């Protein structure tokens, strides 16, 4: 699904790794965070063979992928989260130069996910939770609740017409409160009525082209010394 998008970034002389992870309902959120951690550990051990730079890493993801990279980056400098997910870290926070979040989800009790019982059932399947630990796991899987100033700069893209748009707005608001560096690429529903999730499947769309352009500017700016 991401092949064309990765090609476009690689064509700009970036070394791109397309990372996958195990999926619910057979595997749950903590295992997915561990998969991200293991993949990044492998990348750090092997990127120099492909002329990569270990000290200039960007993490990108859309929807649940945006959640995973934000949680991972938050956990690196957050002992409670790091221990809760039992992460094997092969990276320092300073080596991550930026996060690129596309149509992400950052709090599993806000917006679309505040409607019960459907959202609760979804979260139970996604998190592998029980009645006893549901609230705890929602807390762990909601990086919006754990943001701190040691995070790298964030690029946040979303369309107002998308059902998860409010999640990106909340993230930007929280980062502004922290006076933390971030860039938004938001699309109004009047000007971009087709700016839904899965933009990478429609890379010829105007809003997708705009995201790609802004992503490139973000990568270029924050990859420089």
C-alpha positions in Angstrom: 0.0 0.0 0.0 2.8 2.4 0.8 5.2 1.4 -2.1 4.5 4.5 -4.2 4.8 6.9 -1.3 8.1 5.3 -0.2 9.4 5.6 -3.8 8.6 9.3 -3.9 10.5 9.9 -0.7 13.4 7.7 -1.7 13.6 9.6 -5.0 14.6 12.7 -2.9 17.6 10.8 -1.6 16.1 9.6 1.7 16.7 6.0 2.8 13.2 4.6 3.4 12.3 1.5 5.5 8.6 0.4 5.1 7.8 -1.1 8.5 4.9 -3.5 9.2 3.6 -4.9 12.6 1.4 -7.6 13.9 -2.3 -6.8 13.9 -5.3 -7.2 16.3 -7.2 -9.2 17.2 -4.5 -11.8 17.2 -1.9 -9.4 18.6 -2.5 -6.4 20.8 -1.3 -2.9 21.2 1.7 -3.5 23.4 3.0 -6.1 20.9 2.6 -3.6 18.1 4.7 -1.0 20.0 7.3 -3.7 20.5 7.3 -4.5 16.8 8.0 -0.8 16.0 10.8 -0.9 18.6 12.4 -4.0 17.2 12.1 -2.7 13.6 13.8 0.6 14.6 16.5 -1.4 16.5 17.2 -3.4 13.3 17.3 -0.3 11.2 19.8 1.3 13.5 22.0 -1.8 13.2 21.8 -2.0 9.4 21.1 1.4 7.9 24.8 2.2 7.4 25.0 -0.7 5.0 22.6 1.3 2.8 24.4 4.6 3.3 22.0 5.7 6.0 22.6 8.1 8.8 22.0 6.7 12.3 21.8 10.1 13.8 19.1 11.5 11.5 16.0 9.3 11.7 12.4 10.3 11.0 9.4 8.2 11.9 6.2 8.5 9.8 2.9 6.9 10.0 -0.8 7.4 9.2 -3.9 6.5 11.3 -2.9 3.8 13.8 0.7 4.1 12.5 0.8 7.7 13.5 -0.4 6.6 17.0 2.4 4.0 17.2 5.3 6.2 16.2 4.1 9.0 18.6 3.7 6.5 21.4 7.1 5.0 20.7 8.9 8.4 20.5 7.1 9.5 23.7 8.1 6.3 25.5 11.8 6.7 24.8 12.1 9.5 27.3 9.2 8.4 29.5 10.3 5.6 32.0 6.8 4.6 32.9 5.7 4.0 29.3 9.1 2.4 28.4 8.7 -0.1 31.2 4.9 -0.7 30.5 5.6 -1.7 26.9 8.8 -3.6 27.8 10.7 -1.8 25.0 14.1 -2.8 23.8 15.6 0.5 22.9 18.5 0.7 20.4 18.2 4.5 19.9 18.5 7.7 21.8 15.8 10.4 21.6 18.3 12.8 20.0 18.7 10.5 17.0 15.0 11.0 16.0 14.8 14.4 14.2 11.1 14.4 13.5 7.7 12.6 13.5 5.4 12.8 10.5 1.8 12.1 11.6 -0.8 11.6 8.9 -4.5 11.5 9.8 -3.5 10.1 13.2 -5.3 9.0 16.4 -3.9 10.1 19.7 -6.5 9.6 22.4 -8.7 6.5 22.4 -11.4 8.2 24.5 -11.8 11.4 22.4 -13.8 12.3 19.3 -15.1 9.3 17.4 -13.9 7.1 20.2 -16.0 8.8 22.9 -19.2 7.1 21.6 -19.9 4.0 23.7 -20.4 1.0 23.5 -19.2 0.6 19.9 -15.9 2.5 20.6 -15.4 0.5 23.8 -15.8 -2.8 22.0 -13.3 -1.6 19.3 -10.8 -0.6 21.9 -11.2 -3.9 23.8 -10.4 -5.9 20.6 -7.6 -3.5 19.7 -6.0 -3.4 23.1 -6.7 -6.9 24.3 -8.2 -5.4 27.4 -10.5 -6.7 30.1 -12.9 -4.9 32.4 -10.2 -4.6 35.0 -7.4 -3.1 32.9 -9.4 -1.2 30.2 -8.8 2.3 31.5 -5.1 1.6 32.1 -4.6 0.4 28.5 -6.6 3.3 27.0 -4.2 5.6 28.9 -1.1 3.8 27.6 -2.4 3.8 24.0 -3.2 7.5 24.1 0.1 9.5 23.5 -1.8 12.8 23.8 -1.9 12.2 27.5 1.9 11.7 27.8 3.4 14.4 25.6 6.6 16.1 26.8 9.1 18.6 25.5 11.8 16.0 24.7 9.8 14.8 21.7 11.3 15.7 18.3 9.4 18.3 16.1 6.1 17.0 14.7 4.5 17.3 11.3 0.7 16.9 11.6 -1.5 16.4 8.5 -5.3 15.8 8.4 -8.5 16.8 6.6 -11.5 18.4 8.3 -13.8 16.1 6.5 -12.1 13.0 8.0 -13.7 11.4 11.1 -10.5 11.6 13.0 -9.7 15.2 12.3 -10.3 16.4 15.8 -7.5 14.1 17.1 -4.9 16.0 15.1 -6.4 19.3 16.2 -6.1 18.2 19.9 -2.5 17.1 19.3 -1.6 20.5 17.8 -3.3 22.3 20.7 -1.4 20.3 23.3 1.9 20.9 21.6 1.2 24.6 21.4 0.5 24.6 25.2 3.9 22.9 25.7 5.5 25.5 23.4 6.8 22.6 21.4 7.9 22.7 17.7 5.3 21.4 15.3 3.9 22.1 11.8 0.3 21.5 10.7 -1.0 20.7 7.3 -4.8 20.9 7.7 -7.4 20.8 4.9 -10.8 22.5 5.2 -13.8 20.5 4.1 -14.9 23.4 1.8 -11.7 23.5 -0.2 -10.8 19.8 0.1 -14.0 17.7 0.4 -12.0 14.6 -0.6 -9.3 14.9 2.0 -10.0 11.6 3.8 -7.7 9.0 5.3 -5.7 6.7 3.0 -4.3 9.7 1.1 -1.4 7.5 -0.2 -3.8 5.6 -2.4 -4.7 8.8 -4.2 -1.3 10.5 -4.6 -2.6 12.5 -7.7 -5.2 14.3 -5.6 -4.5 18.0 -4.8 -4.5 17.5 -1.1 -2.1 14.5 -1.3 0.3 16.5 -3.5 0.2 19.2 -0.8 0.9 16.8 2.0 3.9 15.4 0.0 5.2 18.9 -0.7 4.9 19.9 3.0 6.4 16.6 4.2 9.4 17.1 1.9 9.9 20.7 3.3 9.7 19.3 6.9 12.2 16.5 6.2 14.6 18.9 4.4 14.5 21.5 7.1 14.9 19.2 10.1 17.5 16.9 8.5 20.0 19.7 8.2 22.5 20.5 11.0 
